[in-house]
Amino acid sequence: MYYDRIYRHVYYRVGPNDAEDVTQQVFFQAWRAFGRYRQTTAPFVAWLFTIAHNAIVSFYRRNKGAYSLDADIVERASEDRVEGPVETRMEHERARRAMALLKPDQQQVLAMRFLEDLTPRDISAALGKSEGSVRVIQHRALQELRRLMEREGAP
């Protein structure tokens, strides 16, 4: 039920080569810890994202690798213009490059908020931060993303 959301989140964080392994690890850890799960005001998926966050951190500690956002973004081609798909692809690429320059916590909050459609409350529960802190991170990340994209020539 939650596999696609967790996989997509992990994929954006670790890249295509390791996403399946890390996602499998997330669900294995959740299965092992399920007896300790306590229902709170945060939804079950926030608990899974917490496990995913910890698995991603562990992955990078083990591999000492660089952050990856080399995900294929689904294109929604414009039907009325031939240039639409090319422009969309170029805009997505600009956004991906700019997002890769953000701080890791900013990248994570933006991915959880806009790619996974989690609420600030759910993100705060998943990351162990206050809801206000998540909103500040999101705001600053969007400002920085806009600045980076404008510097690169995006409208």
URSUL-V177261 format. One record per residue. N is the residue number from 1. RES is the residue in three letters. SS is DSSP state (H for helix, E for strand, - for the rest). PSI is psi as a letter, one per 40 degrees, with the letter a starting at -180 (NA if undefined). D_FIRST is the distance of its C-alpha to the first C-alpha in Angstrom with 2 decimals. Layout:
# URSUL-V177261
N_RES_SS_PSI_D_FIRST, N_RES_SS_PSI_D_FIRST
This chain:
# URSUL-V177261
1_MET_-_d_0.00, 2_TYR_-_e_3.83, 3_TYR_H_d_5.79, 4_ASP_H_d_7.60, 5_ARG_H_d_8.71, 6_ILE_H_d_9.87, 7_TYR_H_d_11.38, 8_ARG_H_d_13.12, 9_HIS_H_d_14.48, 10_VAL_H_d_15.75, 11_TYR_H_d_17.12, 12_TYR_H_d_19.18, 13_ARG_H_d_20.49, 14_VAL_H_e_21.46, 15_GLY_-_i_21.74, 16_PRO_-_d_20.80, 17_ASN_-_d_22.70, 18_ASP_-_e_20.87, 19_ALA_H_d_17.37, 20_GLU_H_d_15.82, 21_ASP_H_d_17.88, 22_VAL_H_d_17.13, 23_THR_H_d_13.32, 24_GLN_H_d_13.83, 25_GLN_H_d_16.15, 26_VAL_H_d_13.81, 27_PHE_H_d_11.38, 28_PHE_H_d_14.62, 29_GLN_H_d_16.20, 30_ALA_H_d_13.47, 31_TRP_H_d_13.80, 32_ARG_H_d_17.56, 33_ALA_H_e_17.70, 34_PHE_H_d_15.49, 35_GLY_H_d_18.80, 36_ARG_H_e_20.08, 37_TYR_-_h_17.30, 38_ARG_-_h_18.95, 39_GLN_-_h_17.53, 40_THR_-_a_19.46, 41_THR_-_d_19.78, 42_ALA_-_i_17.19, 43_PRO_-_i_13.53, 44_PHE_H_d_11.25, 45_VAL_H_d_9.85, 46_ALA_H_d_13.60, 47_TRP_H_d_14.02, 48_LEU_H_d_11.57, 49_PHE_H_d_13.57, 50_THR_H_d_16.67, 51_ILE_H_d_15.94, 52_ALA_H_d_15.23, 53_HIS_H_d_18.49, 54_ASN_H_d_20.38, 55_ALA_H_d_19.27, 56_ILE_H_d_20.45, 57_VAL_H_d_23.67, 58_SER_H_d_24.24, 59_PHE_H_d_23.77, 60_TYR_H_d_26.45, 61_ARG_H_d_28.69, 62_ARG_H_d_28.70, 63_ASN_H_e_29.22, 64_LYS_-_f_31.26, 65_GLY_-_i_29.88, 66_ALA_-_i_29.93, 67_TYR_-_i_27.11, 68_SER_-_h_25.46, 69_LEU_-_f_24.22, 70_ASP_-_f_24.95, 71_ALA_-_i_21.86, 72_ASP_-_h_22.36, 73_ILE_-_h_22.03, 74_VAL_-_h_21.20, 75_GLU_-_h_24.46, 76_ARG_-_g_25.07, 77_ALA_-_i_28.53, 78_SER_-_h_31.17, 79_GLU_-_e_32.56, 80_ASP_-_e_35.94, 81_ARG_-_h_36.88, 82_VAL_-_d_37.06, 83_GLU_-_e_36.89, 84_GLY_H_d_33.54, 85_PRO_H_d_31.28, 86_VAL_H_d_33.68, 87_GLU_H_d_34.00, 88_THR_H_d_30.27, 89_ARG_H_d_29.82, 90_MET_H_d_32.71, 91_GLU_H_d_31.42, 92_HIS_H_d_27.99, 93_GLU_H_d_29.91, 94_ARG_H_d_32.14, 95_ALA_H_d_29.27, 96_ARG_H_d_27.61, 97_ARG_H_d_31.00, 98_ALA_H_d_31.68, 99_MET_H_d_28.35, 100_ALA_H_e_29.05, 101_LEU_-_e_32.25, 102_LEU_-_i_30.66, 103_LYS_-_i_30.39, 104_PRO_H_d_27.22, 105_ASP_H_d_26.22, 106_GLN_H_d_26.84, 107_GLN_H_d_24.75, 108_GLN_H_d_21.81, 109_VAL_H_d_22.18, 110_LEU_H_d_22.57, 111_ALA_H_d_19.55, 112_MET_H_d_17.32, 113_ARG_H_d_19.15, 114_PHE_H_d_19.57, 115_LEU_H_d_17.07, 116_GLU_-_e_14.02, 117_ASP_-_f_15.61, 118_LEU_-_i_15.59, 119_THR_-_i_18.55, 120_PRO_H_d_21.46, 121_ARG_H_d_20.82, 122_ASP_H_d_17.30, 123_ILE_H_d_18.83, 124_SER_H_d_21.72, 125_ALA_H_d_19.72, 126_ALA_H_d_17.82, 127_LEU_H_e_21.17, 128_GLY_-_f_23.45, 129_LYS_-_i_25.65, 130_SER_-_i_27.05, 131_GLU_H_d_25.73, 132_GLY_H_d_29.17, 133_SER_H_d_29.03, 134_VAL_H_d_25.76, 135_ARG_H_d_27.48, 136_VAL_H_d_30.58, 137_ILE_H_d_28.79, 138_GLN_H_d_27.05, 139_HIS_H_d_30.42, 140_ARG_H_d_32.33, 141_ALA_H_d_29.86, 142_LEU_H_d_30.09, 143_GLN_H_d_33.88, 144_GLU_H_d_34.11, 145_LEU_H_d_31.88, 146_ARG_H_d_34.13, 147_ARG_H_d_37.20, 148_LEU_H_d_36.13, 149_MET_H_d_35.31, 150_GLU_H_d_38.61, 151_ARG_H_d_40.46, 152_GLU_-_e_39.07, 153_GLY_-_e_40.24, 154_ALA_-_i_37.20, 155_PRO_-_NA_37.98
